[in-house]
Amino acid sequence: MLLADEWKDYELIETGDGEKLERWGDVILRRPDPQIIWPMKNKKAWERADAKYYRSQSGGGNWEYKRKFPNRWTISFEELKFYIEPTGFKHTGLFPEQAVNWKWMIKKIQKAKRPIKVLNLFAYTGGATVAAAYAGAEVCHVDAAKGMVGWAKENVALSGLADRPVRFITDDCMKFVQREIRRGKKYDGIIMDPPSYGRGPSGEIWKIEDSLYSFVEQCMEVLSDNPLFFLINSYTTGFSAEVLGNILKQTVGSRYKGEYNSGEVGIPVSQSGLVLPCGIYGRWESV
């Protein structure tokens, strides 16, 4: 398991009874997490929460605030900066466990010593986009949600990277890749964080078990002749990391020589010493 253990502005303080207690800068939030099926041990720690998220039986939920704090604030990971904002669906706009992938791609891009073009699909608020741009890559950021694309653009500017070559595209990822194939566009690195289920701007339906393999095959057509990496992240319950590795071996591995790595990503819990699993990844990289 890869551990996101180099944060200073983020801390996973405690876990238990289906919840996690997190510090985002100076703000402490209490959020549900289905992976946490063990009981709370240190109940006093939970009194520190500035806000708690409650799920609604009809979907979504709401935040209960114990003290006032800004609707939006900033945290940093090394030189990268991000806006944090509690949303109506419990998320904050950032997945801190992905720092392990940011570090990896920054190193790959900087060591390449050549111009690198990166395609970030299902790109959300742009954590990977910020990292790739910071490393010096030209980035194309694609997500179906206009609000998330706007948030990503703000994150890039917040990190002082507004002058970097980043394209922000609001579109269905599959349709966008199909158009890039027709245009003859090529990328040296591809990142994707596909949802388990989703709909595009025009009602396009995505189901990961039905769509992922064929989509990775499509993305092969926009890989350059000398690709640097291909990264797939997933939070789909029941998927093994080996599934992502097998997909990459049968697609990217059928055409290019390189190394594979797949596994879990996690965050250490500071008070208990446990590790919270936070999804899986599959990587192909040139050597």
URBEL-V808849 format. One line per field, one symbol per residue. phi: phi as a letter, one per 30 degrees, with the letter a starting at -180 (. if undefined). psi: psi as a letter, one per 30 degrees, with the letter a starting at -180 (. if undefined). A space follows every 10 residues. Layout:
phi: ???
psi: ???
//
This chain:
phi: .dcdccdcdb bcdablhibb cbcciccccc bdadddccdd ccddeddded abccdcdcji laccccbdae dbbcbbbhdc bbdcadcdci dcjacddded dddddedddd ddhadbcbcc chdhcieddd dddedjddbc cbadcedddd dddddddedi cddddbccbc addddddddd dddidbbdbb bbbdddbabd ecidccbddc cdddddedde dcdddbdcab bccacddjdd ededdddddd cdddbbdlcc ablccabdcd dcidbcdbjb bbbcbdb
psi: kkkiggkefk kjelllhglk jkjjcgkkkj lljffjgllk eifeefffkf kkkkkkfgkb alkkkflklk fklklkjcfk kkkkjklfhf lfgkjfffee eeeeeeeeee fehlkkkkjj khfbggeeee eeeefglkkj kkkfjeeeee eeeeeeeegg gfflikkjkj lkeeeeeeee eefgkkkfkk kkikleklkl fggkkkkeff feeeeeeeff fgklfilelk kklkgkkfkk efeeeeeeef defffkkall klalklkkje ffglkjkhll lkkkkl.
//
